[in-house]
Amino acid sequence: MYTTVNFKTKKALREAVAAGQAVEYYQPGLGETPRDGKIYVEGPHYPKPHSWYAECTVRDGRIVGVK
């Protein structure tokens, strides 16, 4: 899965979530995206090589926590 914003680092994603920004996510080309629970995101977006991965807690379609 990817975030709608192309974060270059996991630290940037963590900071955005901690600041209260509404960070949304999507799963390209596959079925339904979960709205609550645990997901795994990667970045930066294709075609750049992925250099970070994060386990995220989501609620109501937004990321609320990052590990």
Biotite code that builds the C-alpha atoms (Angstrom):
import biotite.structure as struc

atoms = struc.array([
    struc.Atom([0.000, 0.000, 0.000], chain_id="A", res_id=1, res_name="MET", atom_name="CA", element="C"),
    struc.Atom([0.993, 3.607, -0.487], chain_id="A", res_id=2, res_name="TYR", atom_name="CA", element="C"),
    struc.Atom([0.087, 6.888, 1.178], chain_id="A", res_id=3, res_name="THR", atom_name="CA", element="C"),
    struc.Atom([-1.594, 9.529, -0.975], chain_id="A", res_id=4, res_name="THR", atom_name="CA", element="C"),
    struc.Atom([1.350, 11.834, -0.243], chain_id="A", res_id=5, res_name="VAL", atom_name="CA", element="C"),
    struc.Atom([4.656, 10.532, -1.584], chain_id="A", res_id=6, res_name="ASN", atom_name="CA", element="C"),
    struc.Atom([6.703, 10.645, 1.634], chain_id="A", res_id=7, res_name="PHE", atom_name="CA", element="C"),
    struc.Atom([10.427, 10.252, 0.950], chain_id="A", res_id=8, res_name="LYS", atom_name="CA", element="C"),
    struc.Atom([11.125, 8.789, 4.418], chain_id="A", res_id=9, res_name="THR", atom_name="CA", element="C"),
    struc.Atom([9.273, 6.954, 7.177], chain_id="A", res_id=10, res_name="LYS", atom_name="CA", element="C"),
    struc.Atom([10.309, 9.780, 9.508], chain_id="A", res_id=11, res_name="LYS", atom_name="CA", element="C"),
    struc.Atom([8.395, 12.271, 7.334], chain_id="A", res_id=12, res_name="ALA", atom_name="CA", element="C"),
    struc.Atom([5.306, 10.014, 7.513], chain_id="A", res_id=13, res_name="LEU", atom_name="CA", element="C"),
    struc.Atom([5.609, 9.739, 11.317], chain_id="A", res_id=14, res_name="ARG", atom_name="CA", element="C"),
    struc.Atom([5.936, 13.518, 11.663], chain_id="A", res_id=15, res_name="GLU", atom_name="CA", element="C"),
    struc.Atom([2.873, 14.163, 9.499], chain_id="A", res_id=16, res_name="ALA", atom_name="CA", element="C"),
    struc.Atom([0.756, 11.734, 11.540], chain_id="A", res_id=17, res_name="VAL", atom_name="CA", element="C"),
    struc.Atom([2.070, 13.162, 14.843], chain_id="A", res_id=18, res_name="ALA", atom_name="CA", element="C"),
    struc.Atom([1.214, 16.684, 13.641], chain_id="A", res_id=19, res_name="ALA", atom_name="CA", element="C"),
    struc.Atom([-2.387, 15.604, 13.110], chain_id="A", res_id=20, res_name="GLY", atom_name="CA", element="C"),
    struc.Atom([-2.399, 15.670, 9.312], chain_id="A", res_id=21, res_name="GLN", atom_name="CA", element="C"),
    struc.Atom([-5.054, 13.486, 7.673], chain_id="A", res_id=22, res_name="ALA", atom_name="CA", element="C"),
    struc.Atom([-2.841, 10.915, 5.937], chain_id="A", res_id=23, res_name="VAL", atom_name="CA", element="C"),
    struc.Atom([-4.810, 8.648, 3.600], chain_id="A", res_id=24, res_name="GLU", atom_name="CA", element="C"),
    struc.Atom([-3.628, 5.538, 1.776], chain_id="A", res_id=25, res_name="TYR", atom_name="CA", element="C"),
    struc.Atom([-4.512, 3.282, -1.145], chain_id="A", res_id=26, res_name="TYR", atom_name="CA", element="C"),
    struc.Atom([-3.742, -0.109, -2.622], chain_id="A", res_id=27, res_name="GLN", atom_name="CA", element="C"),
    struc.Atom([-3.235, 0.149, -6.395], chain_id="A", res_id=28, res_name="PRO", atom_name="CA", element="C"),
    struc.Atom([-4.766, -2.503, -8.596], chain_id="A", res_id=29, res_name="GLY", atom_name="CA", element="C"),
    struc.Atom([-6.111, -4.733, -5.846], chain_id="A", res_id=30, res_name="LEU", atom_name="CA", element="C"),
    struc.Atom([-9.453, -5.177, -4.124], chain_id="A", res_id=31, res_name="GLY", atom_name="CA", element="C"),
    struc.Atom([-10.949, -3.201, -1.312], chain_id="A", res_id=32, res_name="GLU", atom_name="CA", element="C"),
    struc.Atom([-8.669, -1.250, 1.034], chain_id="A", res_id=33, res_name="THR", atom_name="CA", element="C"),
    struc.Atom([-9.216, -1.799, 4.781], chain_id="A", res_id=34, res_name="PRO", atom_name="CA", element="C"),
    struc.Atom([-10.607, 1.202, 6.695], chain_id="A", res_id=35, res_name="ARG", atom_name="CA", element="C"),
    struc.Atom([-9.730, 0.055, 10.227], chain_id="A", res_id=36, res_name="ASP", atom_name="CA", element="C"),
    struc.Atom([-6.986, -2.075, 11.749], chain_id="A", res_id=37, res_name="GLY", atom_name="CA", element="C"),
    struc.Atom([-3.376, -2.616, 10.719], chain_id="A", res_id=38, res_name="LYS", atom_name="CA", element="C"),
    struc.Atom([-1.833, -2.041, 7.294], chain_id="A", res_id=39, res_name="ILE", atom_name="CA", element="C"),
    struc.Atom([1.670, -1.971, 5.834], chain_id="A", res_id=40, res_name="TYR", atom_name="CA", element="C"),
    struc.Atom([2.798, 0.875, 3.593], chain_id="A", res_id=41, res_name="VAL", atom_name="CA", element="C"),
    struc.Atom([5.934, 1.411, 1.550], chain_id="A", res_id=42, res_name="GLU", atom_name="CA", element="C"),
    struc.Atom([7.659, 4.336, -0.034], chain_id="A", res_id=43, res_name="GLY", atom_name="CA", element="C"),
    struc.Atom([8.662, 6.274, -1.903], chain_id="A", res_id=44, res_name="PRO", atom_name="CA", element="C"),
    struc.Atom([6.221, 5.607, -4.736], chain_id="A", res_id=45, res_name="HIS", atom_name="CA", element="C"),
    struc.Atom([7.052, 3.675, -7.888], chain_id="A", res_id=46, res_name="TYR", atom_name="CA", element="C"),
    struc.Atom([9.162, 4.143, -10.082], chain_id="A", res_id=47, res_name="PRO", atom_name="CA", element="C"),
    struc.Atom([11.647, 5.033, -7.304], chain_id="A", res_id=48, res_name="LYS", atom_name="CA", element="C"),
    struc.Atom([12.939, 1.986, -5.404], chain_id="A", res_id=49, res_name="PRO", atom_name="CA", element="C"),
    struc.Atom([11.229, 1.467, -2.062], chain_id="A", res_id=50, res_name="HIS", atom_name="CA", element="C"),
    struc.Atom([13.567, 2.435, 0.765], chain_id="A", res_id=51, res_name="SER", atom_name="CA", element="C"),
    struc.Atom([11.216, 2.310, 3.743], chain_id="A", res_id=52, res_name="TRP", atom_name="CA", element="C"),
    struc.Atom([8.325, 0.204, 5.026], chain_id="A", res_id=53, res_name="TYR", atom_name="CA", element="C"),
    struc.Atom([5.973, 0.940, 7.920], chain_id="A", res_id=54, res_name="ALA", atom_name="CA", element="C"),
    struc.Atom([3.326, -0.836, 9.960], chain_id="A", res_id=55, res_name="GLU", atom_name="CA", element="C"),
    struc.Atom([0.436, 1.582, 10.421], chain_id="A", res_id=56, res_name="CYS", atom_name="CA", element="C"),
    struc.Atom([-2.704, 1.661, 12.500], chain_id="A", res_id=57, res_name="THR", atom_name="CA", element="C"),
    struc.Atom([-5.695, 3.007, 10.595], chain_id="A", res_id=58, res_name="VAL", atom_name="CA", element="C"),
    struc.Atom([-9.081, 4.285, 11.695], chain_id="A", res_id=59, res_name="ARG", atom_name="CA", element="C"),
    struc.Atom([-11.880, 5.483, 9.391], chain_id="A", res_id=60, res_name="ASP", atom_name="CA", element="C"),
    struc.Atom([-9.616, 5.359, 6.333], chain_id="A", res_id=61, res_name="GLY", atom_name="CA", element="C"),
    struc.Atom([-6.803, 7.480, 7.829], chain_id="A", res_id=62, res_name="ARG", atom_name="CA", element="C"),
    struc.Atom([-3.448, 6.586, 9.332], chain_id="A", res_id=63, res_name="ILE", atom_name="CA", element="C"),
    struc.Atom([-3.408, 7.322, 13.070], chain_id="A", res_id=64, res_name="VAL", atom_name="CA", element="C"),
    struc.Atom([-0.216, 5.534, 14.144], chain_id="A", res_id=65, res_name="GLY", atom_name="CA", element="C"),
    struc.Atom([3.133, 4.507, 12.611], chain_id="A", res_id=66, res_name="VAL", atom_name="CA", element="C"),
    struc.Atom([5.655, 1.884, 13.813], chain_id="A", res_id=67, res_name="LYS", atom_name="CA", element="C"),
])
